[in-house]
């Protein structure tokens, strides 16, 4: 029972990677750059967590769905997995939004070009 949260995080991460693979948005576009972004993002957010833990702002809550395994004081093993999912999800949404905006802009430019071409005739 204590692995439900970790398994859920891994499952939704796999789904996000499948979406990424389908549209080649982040890892499947440039896996080296994506790996660097995820690692730097997770390290930054873990540092943020550590500061919050040291200052007493963050505490680990008790949940029967968690493993109970700590990698540091008040820092469960699920936290870096969650942070990696958070970074991955953010980057897939961001790169997907950029692609949508670019395609809409390209279509608008093409439509405008067709209007100009038609006016010249």
N, C-alpha and C positions, 0 to 999 in steps of 0.2 A: 504494500500500500504506500510505502514511503518513497516510491520512485515515480509516482504519477506526474508530479510537476515537471521533473527533469525529462521524463519521456514525452510529455506534451510539448515542452520547449524544443526538443529534438525533432518531433514530428512536424510542428509548424515551421521550423527552420528548413526541413526537407521540402515541404510544400512551397516555401518561398524560393528555394533553389530551383525547384521544378518550373515555377513561373519565370524565374530569371533565365533558365535554360531555353524555355520556349521562345522568349522574345529577345534573347541575347542582350540583356540590359546591363549587367554588372560583372559577375564572375565570368560569364560566358562571352563577354566582350573583351575584357582584359584581366585575366585572372591574377596577374602579378600586382597590378595597381589595386585591384579589389582586395587582395589579401593584405596589402599594406594599409589600406583604409580601414579595414575591419580590425586589424591588430592595433593600430594607433587609436582608433575609436574606443576599443575595449580597454586599452591601457589608460586612456584619459578618464573614462567613466569609472574604472576601478579606483583610480587615484581619487576621484571625486567621492566615491563610496568610502574609501579609507579615511579621508578628511571628515566626512560625516560621522563615521563610527568613532573616531578619536575624539571628536568634539561632543559626542553624545546625542547628535541629531538623529542618527540612524540606529535602529535596533532590529535584530532578527526576530521576527514573529514566529510563534510556534504554529506549525501546520502538520496535520497527519499526512499530507501529500508530499512533503519534502523528505529528502533522505536523512537529514540531520548531520550530514558530513560537512565539517567546516574546513575551509582552507586557510582561514585566519579568524581571529576573535570576531564574532558577530558577522562573519562573511561566509555564507553557505556556498557549496560547490555549484549550486544552480545559478548563482549571480553572474559569473562570467559567461555562462551559456545564454542567459537572458540578455546580457549586454551585447553579445555577438548577434543574437537574433534581432535586437533593437537596431543595431547598426546596419545589418543586412536588410532589414525591412525598410529602413529609412532610405538606403541607397537604391533599392529596387524601385521604390515609389518615386524618388527624385529622378532617376534616370528614365523611368517610364513617363513621367510628366514632361521632362525635357523632350523626349521623342514625340509625344503627342503635340506639344507646342510647335516643334519644328515642322512636323507634317502639316499641321493646320496653316502655318505660315507659308509653306511651300505651295499648298493648294490655293491659298489666297493670291500668292504671287502668280501662279499659273492662270488663275481665273482673270486676274488683272491683265496679264499678257495677252490672253485670248481677246479681251475687250479691246485692247490697243490694236492688235493685229486686224480685228474685224473693222475697226474705224478707218484703217489705212486703205481699205479696198474700195 
